[in-house]
Amino acid sequence: MLSLQLIRENPDLVRQALEKRQFSEPIDDILALDERRRQLISEVEALRARRNEVSRELGRMDEKPPELITEMRQMGNQVKALDGQLRATEEELNDLLLRVPNIPHPSVPPGRDESDNVVVRSWGEARKFDFKPLPHWELGEKLAIIDFARGVKVSGTRFYVLCGLGAHLQRALISFMLDLHIREHGYKEIYPPFMVKRECMVGSGNLPKFADNLYHDDEDDLWFVPTAEVPLTNLHRDEILPPGTLPLYYVAYTACFRREKMSAGKDTRGIKRGHQFDKVELYKLVQPDSSDEELERMVRDAEEVCHRLDIPYRVLQLCTGDLGFASTKSYDIEMWAPGCEEWLEVSSCSNCSDFQARRANIRLRPQPGARPQFVHTLNGSGLALPRVVISILENYQQRDGSVVVPPALQPYTGFEVIT
């Protein structure tokens, strides 16, 4: 969340920053609630001081004047009533603060939506086919590696079943990406739970804003993770990290679960958008003065997967209007899919500054005895499936309908061609 002090001391700066994000949450309401909260605190403290004073007076008296005893009782009732008002005001204020997104980094280009995102670089040449390349949904069925009908039969729309070499290909991709990030990029592997407590969703920025897009077990109040970013954010929730701890680099594989309410009617063919998908997630906790540099490094780590698979891709910097809720600066990586004839987002890498750290209360003590400060957090896909599977099938398809496995992946599959 944003610092209340920042909003209080620089309201115009915050308003202007949020306007760039096409966001209209009333900052005036937050300021009014903050003023009300501080007024109530002042009144409560004054009453408690007076009550303590009267209590001391009574303690020095042999006979207790009835009027002082009555005053003590009245002040106790007033304090109780004001405490109730204070709690209600703080809850309302906190709820509003939790719904306000992060403010854009000064380097983020202005824009209204994804059409204003900026391509910062691209790599690779699109393959020239001597036949018309098929989309992955046709390839998958012809090769019997994707079963759409049985996925719907088992779980409903936006589900599918990977079969045989298709399931093997996905498993190989996950192992390949984990090994690359662990062995060459310095990340520590984490295998987190796929369900988390409500406070974890709040800490990562998913609640209360995106409740409608999450799967939830009502009885135990557990939430299925929409991304490994959620449990990774909360590994150090409510901790003060000792000096010398940072940076921390984590990588995790999880299944991800999303209701996709906000994308109803979009991408209904194939496996591009489903309620359940796999992802390898990169996560960093770093010093505040290094987070910009760490974001660029994270993007390069994710790009390396595309390089190794030898699939054309491009990197876009997101404009202010397309930033994620918790992000101050983001890059998307998109792979080219010749069968679909579109760029597919396979990674989004974001610097969240201290936004998540404030919500999850993750702090660092810079030096022994120094005052703790909030860390900066970063997250990024390294990469997200199944869109990488789509890109492999469509880029490596052959005229006879088979698909060659990228050389970098063959040690993990044990086979070179899917037929």
N, C-alpha and C positions, 0 to 999 in steps of 0.2 A: 504494500500500500504506500501511498505518498505520505511523507512526513506532515503531520498536522502543523508543525512549526513553519514548514515551507509554505503551506496554504495560507496560514495566518499572516506571515510576514511578506509574502509575495503573491497576493491573490491575483493580480493582473497578469503576472507571468504565467501562473498556472492556467488561468482562463484562456489565454492566447495559445498555450501549448496544447490544451485539450481541444480547442476549436480546430487546430490543424488535423486532429484525429477524427473530425466529424463527431465530436462527443459533446453532449450538452447537459451533463449532470450538474445540478445547481450548486455551484461553489458557495453562493450566498447562503443557502440552507446550512451548509457545513459551518460556515463562519458564525451564523446565528446560534447554532447549537453549541459551538465551542464557547461563545460568549456566555450563553445560559449556563453551561457546565461550570465555567470558572466563577460565575456569580453564586451558584449554589454551593460550591466548595468554600467560597469566602464566608457565606452565611453560616454554614455548618461549623466551620472553624471558629467563628466568632461566638456562636452559641456554646460550643464545647469549652471555649476559654472561660466564658462567663459561668458556665456550670461548675467548672473546676474551682473558680474563684469562690463561688457560693459554698461549695463543698468544704473548702478550707475554712471559710468563716464559721460554718456550722460546727466544724471539728474543734474550734476554739471555744465554743459556747457550752455552758452547762445546761442552759435551757434553750431548746430549739424553737425560734419564733415560727409560728404557723405560716406566716407569709413567705418566709424563705423556703420552707418545705414545699409549699404550693408552687413557688417559682421554679424550684428544682424539678418538680413533676411536670410542669408545663414545658420547661426547656427540653426535658427528655422526650416528650411527645413531639415537640417541634423538630428535634434532631431526627427522630425516627421518620417523620413525614418528609423532611428534606432529603434524607438518605434515599428514600424511595423515589423521589423525583430525580435525584442525581443518577441513580442506577438506570432509570428509564431514559434519561437524556443521553447518558453515555452509550447505552445500547443503540439508540437511534443514530447517534453520531458515528459509532463504529460501523453500523450497517451501511451508512452512506459512504464512508471512507473505503469500505471493502468493494464498493461498486465502481469506484473511480479508477480508470486505467493508468498505466505508467505514462509519463510525459516523454515525447520523442527526444532523442539525442540531437544536438544542433546540426549534425552532419546528415540527418535523414532528409531526403528530398521531399518537398511538399507534394501532395496529391490527394485525390478523393478516393480512389479505389485501385484494384490491381492493374488496371489499364495504365496507371501512372508509375508503375514500378520501373526501375532503370536496370537494363542489362549492363553489368560491369565487365564481364568477360565471358568468352565461350571457348570451348575446346573440342577438337575432333571434327571430322568431315562426315556428313551424312552418307551412308552407304548407298551406292547406285545399284539398283536391282535390275536384272534382265527379265524380270517377271513382276507381276503385281503382288506386293507383299500383303499378306493376310493380317487382319487384326488378331490379337491374342485369343479372343473368345472362339474364333474358328480354329486356330492352331491347337488350342488346348483340347477341344473336343475331338478333332481329327487324330491327335496323338494319344487320346484317352488319358490325359494327365490332369484335366480339370473337368469336374462333373457338376454342372450347374443345377440340373434337375434334382439330383439327390441332396444337394445342399439346401435347396428350397424345401424338399420333402422333410428333411430332418429339422430345420430351424426356421424356414421362412425366407422371405425376400432379403436380398443383400447378403446371403450366405452361399458358400460353395464348398466343394470338397476337392482337395488336391490328392491325386492318386499316383501310386507307383513312382515313376521317375520325377513327376511334378513335385510330390512331397519331398523326395530326396533332394531335388534342386533347391527348394526353399531351405531345408535344413542345412545344406552345404553352404548356402549364402550366409546364413546366420553365423556359422562357425568361422567362415572366412573373414567376415567383418569383425567379429570379436577378436580373433587372433591378430588381425592387422592393427587394431587400435590398442590392444594390450602389449604386443611385442614391439611395435615400431613407434607408437605415438604416446606411450607412457600412461595409459589409463589403467585403473584397477577395476577388475570385474566384480560386479555385484549381481546377485540373483535375488531380487526383492519379491515380497508378496504381490499378488495381482489384485488384492483387495486392501483397502486402507480405511482408516477412521475418518470421520467427518472433518476433524481439525487438520488432517493432512491435505484434504481438498481445499480448505480455506487457505492454508499456508502456501500452496502452489499457485493460487489465484483462480482455481476452477469453481469454487463456491464463494459467494452465492450466485455469481453472474451466469454460470453455464449449467445450472442444475437440470434443466430440461434436456440436455444433451448427454447426460450421464446415466449409467445403469446403477441401481441402488437396491440393496437388500434392506427393506424397512425394519424387519424384526431386530437385526443386530446393528443397524445403522452403519453398515459397511458399504463402501463404494468401489465398483470395479474401475481399475485404472484406465484412463483414456490414453495414457502414455507413461513410460517409466520415469519421466520427469517428476511425477507426483511423489512416489516413494523416495526418489533420490533427493528431492528438495528437503524431505522431512527426516532424513537420516540423522541430521544434526539439529533438529528442531529443539528450541529452548536450551541450546548449549552456548557456552563461551569457549571458543577454541583458544588454546594456549599459544604463546608466541612461537613462530616458526612452523606452524601447522600448514599454512597455505603455501602454494596452491594445492587443492585436492582435485584430481581428475578421476571420474567414475565412468564406466561403461556398463550398460545392462541390456539384456534381452528381456522383453516381455511380450505377451499378447496384449493388445490394446482393444478397448471396448468403447464404442461411441454409437449413440442412437441416430446420428446423422439427420436430426430433425431439420437442421438449417440447410440441408442440401437435398430436400425432397424433390424428386423429379429429375435430379442431375445424375449423369454417369450411371444410368441404370443397366447398361450392358457391360459384361465382363467383370473383372475383379478390381477395377480401379478404386471403387469406394464401397466398403462393406462395414457391417456393424462390428466385425472382429477382424483384426489383422495383426501381423507380427512386425516388430520394429527393434532395431538396435539403437539405443539412445546414448548420447554423449552428454556428460554433465560436469560442470566445473564450479568450485567455490574458490574465489580468488580475492586478492587485495583490491580495494577500490581503484587504486591508481593504475592497475594493470588490465582492467577488464576489456578496454577497447582493443588492446593488442591480443588478448586471449581470444576474443571473438574471431579476429582474422585467422588466428592459428586453428581454431576449431573448424572454420569453414574449409581451410586447406586439408585438414584431416578427413573431413567428409568427402571432399573432392577426390582425394586419393583413391577412394573406393571406385569412383567412376573411371579414373585413369586405369586402374588395374583391370577393370572389366572391359576396357577399351570401347566405351559407349559414348557417343557425342553428348555433351551437356553444356549448360550455360548457368551463370550465376547472376541473380538479380538482387539488387538492393530494394527492399520494400519502402514504399512511400509512407508518409504519415497516416494516410487514410486506410492503409492495409496492414498496419502493425498489429501483432497479437496483443491481447489484453495486458499481459505482464511485461511486454518487451519495450525497451527504449530504442533498440536498433536491431534489425534483422536482415538476413540474407536467405534467399531460397535457392536451392539447386534443382534444376530441372533436366531430366534425361529426354532425349528424343525417341519417340516411338513411331516408326514409319508406317506400321499397320493402322494405328489409330490416326496417324498424321497429326500428332500434337505433342507438345512439351508436357511432361509429367513431373510434378513436384515430388522429389524423392527425399528432400531434406529441407528443413527450415532451422537455421541457426540464429539464436537470439541472445543478446546481452540484456538481462533483466535488471541491471544495476542493483540497488539495495531493496527493490520492490518486494521480491519474495522473502528476502531475509527479514524485513520488518514484520511481515505477516507470520513467518515461522519463528521469529525471534532467534536468528542465528547471528552470533556476534564473534568478533575476534578481539583478543587483547594484544595490541601491537607489540608492547614491551611489558616486562614484569612490572606490575603495579600501575600500569597505564589504564585509562578509562576504556572500556570495551566500545567497539564501533561495529556497525553492521557490515557484513561481508557483501560482495557482489556475486551473483549467481548467473551462470550461462547454461544454455541447453541447446542441443541440436540432434537431428536424426543422423545416424551414421551407418547405414541408411534405413529408410522405411520400406518394408515390403507391404503389399505385393507389387508395387509399381516397378521395382527393380526386376522382378520376374517378368512383368509385361515387357520391359525394355529388352531383356535378354531374348525372350521368345521372338519378338518382332525384329530385332536387329540381326539376330544370328540365324534366322530361318533360311532354308535352302529351297531350291526349285521343287525338289521331290517331297516337300512338306516336313522334312526333318529339321531339327534345330541343333546346331553345334554348341557345345558348352564352351564358354570363354576359357582360354588356356589357364588363366590364374585360378579358375574354379575347379579345374579337372582333378587336382590332387584331393579335393574334398568330396567330389562326386564319385570318383573311381570309374567314370565313363566319359566319353568324349562327345557322343552324339545322342540326342533323344529321337527315337524313331517310332 
